[in-house]
Amino acid sequence: DAGVIQSPRHEVTEMGQEVTLRCKPISGHNSLFWYRQTMMRGLELLIYFNNNVPIDDSGMPEDRFSAKMPNASFSTLKIQPSEPRDSAVYFCASSSGPGIYGYTFGSGTRLTVV
Amino acid sequence: GEDVEQSLFLSVREGDSSVINCTYTDSSSTYLYWYKQEPGAGLQLLTYIFSNMDMKQDQRLTVLLNKKDKHLSLRIADTQTGDSAIYFCAEDSGGGADGLTFGKGTHLIIQP
């Protein structure tokens, strides 16, 4: 298995533009998580899905952020419009459930909004 | 609420043991985890411990859990330059179904 695949690895965009981050979880994993990492706040859970259904999006900072999981093998995190304070590394992680396997993280998307 | 606390930096000499400490607040956590993040990479699961265990050893890694004090530690024996990374402690709040809560990470710095 190739692990959790995120794209793009790096994204530089201008303030006000729409940004879409993509994630392909590990096949067979039924939970998917989106995290944001910044120096100031560390790792923050934005939203997670179980069996493609959003369970808790209380970590999504504003209505500018939205996430979808149309099927078991694909999820997107969209920011519209983007702002400089959205600059961070965004990680996707997937899991087959709580317990000994933990979560498997993707390599992240480094987003820079100028 | 849930909170996981870690020191931000730890500096050790190559060959010495490193001990990274963590405190957590959610007493209902079932599993506690240690993740490693190298520069420019995602988080890699290092090891975990079940909440009813006191200790777990895995090669150079030893995890100690004091459930009464809600204190978790990771000991790395014979620290090498390749161990230089950020180490995150995490708890599975709500039994894991609600996502992992991470500490801010401890930067392990290896001195030659």
Interface residues (C-beta under 8 A of the other chain):
Chain A: V4 S31 F33 G42 L43 L45 Y48 N50 I55 D56 F91 A93 S95 G97 P98 G99 I100 Y101 G102 Y103 T104 F105 G106 S107 G108
Chain B: T30 Y31 Y33 Y35 A41 G42 L43 Q44 L45 Y48 F50 F88 A90 D92 G95 G96 A97 D98 G99 L100 T101 F102 G103 K104 G105
